Amino acid sequence: MYNSRITGLGYHVPDSVVTNDDLSKIMDTSDEWIQERTGIKERRHAKKGKDTTTSMGVAAAKIAIERAGIDKDDVDFIIFATLSPDYYFPGPGVLVQRDLGIKTVGALDVRNQCSGFVYALSIADQYIKSGTYKHVLVIGSEIHSYGLDMTTRGRAVSVIFGDGAGAAILSREEDTTKGILSSHLHSEGQHAEELSLIAPGMGKRWVTDILEDKDKEDTSYYPHMNGQFVFKNAVVRFSEVIMEGLQTNGLKPSDIDLLVPHQANLRISQFIQNKLGLADDHIFNNIMSYGNTTAASIPIALTEAWEQGKVKEGDLVVLAAFGSGFTWGSVVIRW
């Protein structure tokens, strides 16, 4: 029997910083309005013609591979989580294999949006625990800015999201008291349309067939979010899945050294922190600087926390996410 352990972490974000004041110049919003509702102060936006979901993932992966102390050809498998692939198909997993020059290993794409990295990490964990692979590269990368409605009409969604990528190397660990102790995944598809992007998709008919008013602009190419409904579900599911992970391992909230939640909304993180009774130094948030980067948010935050010395050997680290689908999950790690 083996465990899997994170041996290398890395992240990459675009150079362009977009503040709330910058957004207030192109839509009816304000720094106060955005911070009050989300806690976000700024985010990064990719540069067209330079940044792609794959290129950012590759940049993050190179850092993670180096920090893991392995060669790129030691990678046995690639898992790439994103809702914003470069192409409708193929997915970015194979593009990473190509761009890193890795041998012809398998590449898997995960489409679980905000919980994508948690799902991807769980899959990698099972491959390693079964003895199938020794080193798995797991990436979460997103470019939202290319597809957001940057007008007042779309402000409820567009002010929240940012671009970036994070990566981890998951490696075989013979000491089963270390590494990933358990992962827990859930879904509730009945609420799929409450946080969604309907087009493009094989189930969408041509615009001229679906619009009663042929002069009405089709907005199905922009993301839709029922914010209050998502918030109410998120705070419940976050708490449930974190407690599920702790109870599975005979632990309690006070045992958590660091909780790294998906960076959806600072108000959600604060609610969960209070509910679990965690001190400020036992939860890590960076949504203030990057916004919601969906599948990239947990690996970016985890990497920053590690770089700042907030993750140490022997610590109990819990990752948790909730998002579109609805899907949610947690991972319990003994660092």
N, C-alpha and C positions, 0 to 999 in steps of 0.2 A: 504493500500500500504506500502511496505517496500523497503528499499535499502539494499544492501549488503556492508559490510565493512571488510577490512582486519584487523583481530584482533591479528594475530600471524604470524611471519615469522621465517624461519630457513633455514640453508644450511649446506651441508656437501661435502667436497672434499677429494679425496684420499691423503695419506701422501706423495706419490712419486712426487717430482718436477722434470720436464723434461725441461731443458733449450734449447735455440736454439743451443748453443754450443754442447750439448749432441746429438742433432739430426745431427749436422754436422759431427759427427763421424761415422754415419751409412748411410748417403746419401750425395749427392753433393749439399750442401746448406751452408748458413752461417748466423750468427746472423744479420749482416747488411742486407742481402737479405730478410730475414723474416720480420725484423722490418720495413724496407722501404715499403714493400707491404701490411703488415697487422697490424703493431703496436704491435705485440705479442712478448713478451720477454721469457715467460715460460708458461707451462701448467701442469696440473696434469694428471697422468696416473694411472689407477686402478691396483691393484695387483691381478693377477689370483689366484683363490683359496680362496680369501678373499672378494674382492669387487664384488658386482653385481649391476645391475641397481636398483633392488628392495631394496637391503640392504642399499644402499646410500639414496634412497628415504625414507626409514623407519627412518634412522638417522636424516634426515632433518625434517621429519614429527614430530618426538618426540619433537624437539626443538620448532617447530611452535605451537604444541598443548600446551606445557607448557607455552609459552609466551602468548597464547590466554587466559590462565587462565581457561581452560576447562579440563574435563577428556576425555580420548580416547573414552569412551562410549557415550559422547555427540556428537560425529561425526555422522551425519545422512547419509552421502554419500561421496564416494571417487572418485576423477577424477585424472587419472595418464596420463601425456603426455610424450611420448618418441618415438624415432625411433629405440631404441636399447633394446628391451625387453629381459628378461632372456630366454624366450622360444618363439618359433614361435607362439605357443598358449599353454596355456592361457596367457592373458596379465598380466602385473604386478599389476594391480589394486586389483585383488583378492589375490595376494600374500602379498600385504601390509595389507589387511584386516586380513589375517591369521597371519602374523608375528607381527602385533600390538595387536592381540587378541581382535579386535573390533567385536562387535555383527554383525549379518548377514545383514549388510546394503548393498545397491547397490554399485557396483564398475564399473566404466566406463574407458575405455582406449581411448586416443586421439592420432591419428597418423597424426599430422600436422607439424612434424619436427620443424623447427626454430620458427614457429608461434604457436607451440603446447600449450605453457603456456597461451598465449593470448586467444586462442580458448577455452581452459579449464576454464579459469577464466570467460569468457563470459557465458559459459554453467552454471557454478556454480551460477553466478549472476542471471540468469533467474530462476533457481530453487528456489533461496531464495526470489526473488521479487514476485514470484507467490504464496509464502507461503508454498511450498512443503517441504522445509528443512530449518533448523535453522543454522546448522554449516556444512560446506562442506570443506573437506580436498582436496586441490589441490596440486599436485606434478609434477615437471618436473625433470627428471633424465636421464642421458645419460652415457654410456660407449662406446666411439668411439675407444679407443686404441686397443681393442681386434680385431677389424676388419679393421684396416687401412693398406694400402700398404706402409710399412716403408722402402721403397727403393727410389732411385733417380727417378724412374718411377712415383711414387705416391706422390712425395714431394709437388706438388702444392696444394694437398688436406691435406695430412697428417700433415704438419706443422701447420695447422690452428686449428685443433680440439683438444679438451681436454675433461676430464671426470669430472662429478660433479652432484650435486643434490640440488634443492631448493624446499621449500614447503611453503604454505600459508593456514591459516584457514580463510575462508570467512564466516562471521556471519551476522545474521539478525540485521538490524539497522532501528529503527523506525523514526529517524530524516532523512528525505529524502534529506536534503541538504548536508549530509555527505555520504561518501562511493563512490561506482561506479556510476558515472553519466550516462555513456553510453559506449557501446562497438561497434566496427565496423569491420566486417570480409569480406574478399574478396578472390577470387581464379581465376586463369587463367591457366587451365590445358593444354593448347596448348603448353606450354613450360615445360611440366613435365620432359622430359628426359634431360633437360639442367643441372639439379641438382638432381641426382638420384642414387639409388643403385638397379640395375635391378634384381639381384638374392640375396637370394632365393625368389621365387614368383611363384604362380600357373600358371602364363602366360609364364614362362620360360621353354623351352624344354630342354631335356638332352643335355649336352655339346657336345656329339658326334654327335648330330643331327644338331646343329646350327653353328658349326665351319667348314668353308670351308677347312682350314688348320688344320688337326687333331693333328698336333704337336704344334700348337700355344696355348699358355697358355690362359685359360679363365680368363679374368679380370672383368667379370660382378659381381663378389662377392666383388669388391672394389667400393667405392663411386666415382662417376664421377661428375665433376663440370666444366662448361664452365664459367670460372671466370669473364672474361670481360663482357659477356652477363648478367650474374647474377648481377654484380656490377651496370651496366647501368639501369637495371630494378629496382634494390633495391632503388637507390637514388630517383627515380621517385615515386615509390609506398609508400615509407616511408613518403615523404613529403605530398602526397595526403591524406593518411589515418590519419595522424596527424591533418592536416587542417580540414578534415571531422569531426573528433571528437571535435575539438575546435569550429567550426562553428555550430555544432548541439547544443552546449551548450552556444552559444552567447559569445564565448571567442576568444582571439587572442593569438599569440605566446608570446607576452610580459606578458601574465597572467601565463605562465608556471613557477612554482617554481622549478620543477625538471622533466626532461625528462630522462626516463630509456629505452634506445633502446636495442633491441636484439644485443648481442655482436658478430656480424658477422665479422666485419673488422673495425678497428679504423678509416680508411680513409672514410668509409661510414658514421660513426657517426660524424666525423668532417665536412663532406660535409653538412649533415642535420643541424648540429649546426649553421654553417655559413648561410645556406639558411634561417633558422628561426630567425637568429639574436640573438641567445642565448649566454649569458655569460658562461664562463667556469664552474662556480659554479651552473649553471642551467641544466647541463647534467652530467650523471654519467656513466663512463666507467671503466671497470675492465678487459677488454680483454687482457691487458698487462700481467696479472698474471695468467689467466685461459684459454686463447684461446677461441674458439667458443664452447660452451657446449650445443648448440642447444636448446632444450626445457628447459634446466636448466639455461640458461644464464640470463633471466630476473629475475627469483626468487632469484638467487644468488646475482645479482647486486642490486636488490631492498632491500634484507636483509642487505647487506653490507652498502648501503646508509643509511638505517634506523639505523643500529648500530653506524654509524659515526655521527648521529645527523643531517643528511642532509634532513630527512623527518620529518616534524613537523605537529602537528594538525592544520588543516585549509589550509595546502599547497595544491596547484593544482599539482598533479602528473600525468604524461602521460606515458603510456607504449606503445611501438610500436615494431612490428616485421615484418620481411619479410624472406621468405625462400622457400625451395623446394615445388613444387606443380604446379606452383607457388602459395603460399598462403601468405596473409599478413593481418594485423589487428592492431587496437589500442584500448586502454582502457583509459578512462578519469576518474580520481579519485579525489574527494575532501577528503583529509586525515582527 
